Amino acid sequence: MPVILTQHFSPSDRVYEDAEFSLYHFPRVYFSRVRPYDRFIYYRPLGKAQSRVDSKHYFGHGVLGQWYEDARRPDHRFVDLIKAERFPVPVPLLDEHKRYYETESARQPQAQAAVREISEIAYYRILAAGAVNSASLSFMPSTESLLDVPLPFAAAPIPRDRFRQITAIPPGAGYVPSEALLNIHESAALQERARADHQDVLASIQSAVLRRGGATWYNNNVDLFARLGEARFLIEAKSLLDVRDAIHRVRYGIGQLADYSYRYGTELEGPQKVLAFAVQPPREAAWLRDVLDQERTAFLMAGNGKVEALNESAKGLPFLG
């Protein structure tokens, strides 16, 4: 059954760690309403961002992926939005006959519920009002399909974001809302950030850098940028839920590091590239260490507060040991 997802834009209105058009964060009260591969429609409440043209409108739609636990708040979950797009035309609560789209009548929707189920008829009426072809979901790429596909270098459009200094890894995806619409590769990267193993990898590396007097930054694209003395490090963590995916994850990580090095070349000033997993790749994929050496990329295993070198390029990193 389709669901409405309430999505605030302004950070001052948000109490959850959402990443718009990529990731939805929700409490226990809605666990039974968020089901893998259901369709959803986004709704923007009024909130404090009252000047936004899409306030009190439905503004996007897509498909939910698999939900997973919030590592920091066990009574909350995340769900990936594996397919998502903005409506060409925002849709108001009421149709031309003053009937609510959600209820198909004069009865108001349960606005206090951030996640609410709607009928198939209501779902298709909202899509039609938003000038959406209901078949478009079938042709829309999914972030889940990117797990086995290398990142295209400098994929267009190229969103940029300012770097923010941090002393702790932000919760969830650490996403700061912006007007830029995420492309599918940016969305997939943000979804990965919210996973427990990904956060543990970054937290372990960051802790090692800070203990030695370094400093760390991140933005909506880059997992972690670190400085230790004059040395600079561009760090990308990859989730590895199945060790058989190690080859694909390395290929994707190489693409991300190349992309971000190009995109933020002025700010990063030629950093050492670092790729990190939470576990070692399987024995049959040991050659990946040599590939990363050829790419002049340090390969690490990190987690539980420990950081270990996996290839020659990583052995000289000043935050190891």
C-alpha positions, -999 to +999 in steps of 0.1 A: +000+000+000+014+034-009+024+058+019+028+095+024+062+106+039+062+140+056+095+157+048+105+190+064+131+211+045+144+234+071+170+219+095+153+239+123+121+219+117+137+185+115+140+160+144+151+131+122+182+124+102+167+124+067+184+130+034+158+143+010+152+121-020+177+095-006+170+085+030+141+085+055+145+083+092+115+073+114+106+062+149+090+030+162+054+042+159+058+039+121+077+006+119+046-013+106+039+013+079+073+013+063+076-018+041+103-027+017+095-018-020+063+001-013+057+033-032+057+066-015+047+102-020+065+131-004+045+158+015+060+191+026+043+206+058+043+243+065+070+244+092+093+274+095+102+274+058+069+291+050+083+309+020+089+277+001+066+272-029+061+236-021+050+241+015+017+223+022+021+204-011+030+169-023+063+174-042+078+140-051+075+102-052+094+070-055+100+035-041+113+025-006+142+000-003+151-021+027+149-006+061+177-010+087+184-001+123+197+032+135+229+022+152+226+051+177+189+050+184+175+015+186+139+028+186+144+043+151+151+030+117+163+042+083+149+033+049+166+039+016+146+057-011+160+036-039+139+054-066+128+090-062+121+121-083+105+155-078+070+162-093+071+185-123+042+204-106+037+205-068+003+193-057-018+211-031-037+192-004-071+200-020-082+193-056-103+217-077-135+204-060-121+212-025-117+175-017-085+163-001-064+141-024-054+118+004-089+110+017-108+116-016-133+136+005-138+167+027-122+148+056-088+161+064-057+138+064-041+128+097-015+155+094+000+147+128+012+113+114+044+117+095+039+083+077+004+075+066-011+050+042-032+060+013-054+042-012-043+033-047-069+057-061-055+086-040-019+077-050-027+078-087-047+110-084-018+128-067+006+115-094-017+127-122-021+162-105+017+164-103+020+157-141+038+124-134+036+094-158+027+065-135+049+042-156+080+063-150+090+043-119+095+012-141+122+031-161+138+050-132+173+037-121+176+023-086+203+031-061+204-007-053+216-013-089+247+008-083+263-017-060+278-036-089+285-006-112+316+016-111+310+053-105+313+072-137+341+098-133+328+133-128+292+123-134+271+153-145+255+172-130+282+178-104+268+191-071+293+208-047+290+215-010+311+234+015+333+215+039+323+215+076+349+208+103+338+180+127+350+164+159+326+135+157+311+116+128+276+130+122+245+107+128+227+092+099+241+104+065+252+137+080+233+154+053+227+192+053+197+202+032+204+222+001+185+233-030+205+210-052+187+179-063+208+148-056+217+126-085+214+088-081+251+084-073+250+110-046+219+094-032+235+060-030+265+074-012+243+090+014+224+058+020+256+040+027+267+066+052+238+058+076+248+021+080+264+011+113+296-005+098+302+026+076+300+049+106+322+027+127+349+027+100+349+065+098+347+070+136+378+048+141+398+066+115+387+100+127+396+091+163+431+080+152+436+113+134+424+135+163+445+116+188+476+128+169+465+164+168+449+163+133+416+178+122+387+164+101+360+178+078+332+163+057+304+176+034+273+161+016+296+143-008+330+135+010+329+110+038+360+124+055+388+148+048+417+149+073+447+170+079+476+159+100+504+185+099+509+193+062+496+159+051+460+157+036+438+126+033+407+120+013+389+091+030+361+070+015+345+042+036+327+014+019+301-009+035+308-046+029+277-065+040+288-095+019+325-101+015+318-115-020+310-079-031+345-067-022+356-063-059+326-042-068+329-021-037+366-013-044+358-004-080+330+019-068+353+035-042+380+042-067+355+060-088+343+081-059+378+091-048+387+101-084+354+121-087+358+139-054+395+147-060+385+164-093+354+180-079+371+195-049+406+199-063+410+234-051+400+227-015+417+194-011+451+203-027+462+169-039+454+146-009+464+110-003+435+089-013+423+063+013+397+035+009+386+018+041+365-014+048+352-027+081+364-062+073+392-077+052+383-088+016+383-125+010+415-144+002+405-148-035+403-110-037+437-103-022+449-089-055+428-058-048+456-046-025+479-045-055+453-027-076+449+000-050+487+003-047+488+010-085+462+036-080+483+051-052+454+046-029+459+035+008+437+005+017+426+002+054+406-020+076+390+000+104+365-005+132+361-008+170+386+020+174+413+002+154+429+011+121+450-014+101+470-011+069+460-036+041+484-025+014+519-009+010+504+025+003+487+025+037+517+015+058+532+050+059+500+068+070+509+089+101+477+080+120+484+042+121+499+024+150 
